[in-house]
Amino acid sequence: MYPFYGFGGAPTCMGSNEVSHCFPLNGQRLSPEIAGIDNVIKTYKQNSGKVKLLGPTLFAPVLRQVKDLVNKENNKKMYYILLIL
């Protein structure tokens, strides 16, 4: 499972026209995870066109979200990778 977020745009797929600095790209606030890398790519292709790019681009909200996810898991036997495209 991969939590998958967008940032620096208005997620029109979620009905918003205001800039958001951290939103689930699958449009599901309570369940941002996507199963498998193939589905991550599929979701990106389906929903990236539904995001109106806006500025400014702030990374702090995404970094806080990732930090919160990692702290919530609290699994010392796992490592995490943050990929920003």
C-alpha positions in Angstrom: 0.0 0.0 0.0 1.3 3.4 -0.9 0.0 6.7 0.5 -0.2 9.0 -2.6 -0.5 12.8 -2.2 -0.6 15.8 -4.5 0.5 19.3 -3.6 0.5 22.8 -5.0 -2.7 22.6 -6.9 -6.5 22.7 -6.7 -7.8 19.1 -6.6 -10.8 19.5 -8.8 -11.2 15.7 -8.6 -12.3 16.4 -5.0 -14.5 19.4 -5.9 -12.0 22.1 -4.8 -10.9 25.2 -6.7 -8.5 26.4 -4.0 -4.8 25.6 -3.7 -4.0 22.7 -1.4 -0.5 21.8 -0.3 -1.4 18.2 0.6 -4.3 16.2 -0.8 -4.8 12.5 -1.6 -4.4 12.1 -5.3 -7.0 9.3 -5.3 -9.6 11.8 -3.9 -10.2 9.8 -0.7 -9.2 11.9 2.3 -9.7 9.0 4.8 -8.0 6.4 2.6 -5.1 7.9 0.6 -3.4 4.5 0.1 -3.2 2.8 -3.2 -2.4 -0.9 -3.6 0.6 -1.7 -5.9 2.8 0.4 -8.0 0.8 -0.3 -11.1 -2.3 1.3 -9.5 -0.2 4.2 -8.3 0.7 4.9 -12.0 -2.9 4.3 -13.1 -4.2 6.7 -10.4 -1.7 9.4 -11.4 -2.6 9.2 -15.0 -6.4 9.3 -14.2 -6.3 12.1 -11.7 -3.3 14.3 -12.5 -5.3 16.0 -15.2 -8.0 16.8 -12.7 -5.6 19.0 -10.6 -5.4 22.7 -11.5 -1.7 23.6 -10.9 -1.5 26.7 -8.6 1.2 28.3 -6.5 2.9 28.7 -4.3 4.3 25.2 -3.9 4.9 24.5 -0.2 6.5 21.2 0.8 6.0 21.5 4.6 2.4 20.2 4.6 3.4 17.1 2.7 6.4 16.5 4.9 4.3 16.8 8.0 1.8 14.4 6.6 4.5 11.8 5.8 6.1 12.3 9.2 2.7 11.7 10.9 2.1 8.5 8.8 5.6 7.2 9.7 5.1 8.0 13.4 1.7 6.4 13.4 3.1 3.2 12.0 6.0 3.2 14.6 7.5 0.1 13.0 11.2 -0.1 13.7 11.7 -2.9 11.2 10.5 -0.9 8.2 12.0 2.0 6.2 10.2 4.6 4.3 10.9 6.5 1.1 9.4 9.8 0.2 9.4 10.4 -3.6 8.5 13.9 -4.8 7.9 14.3 -8.5 
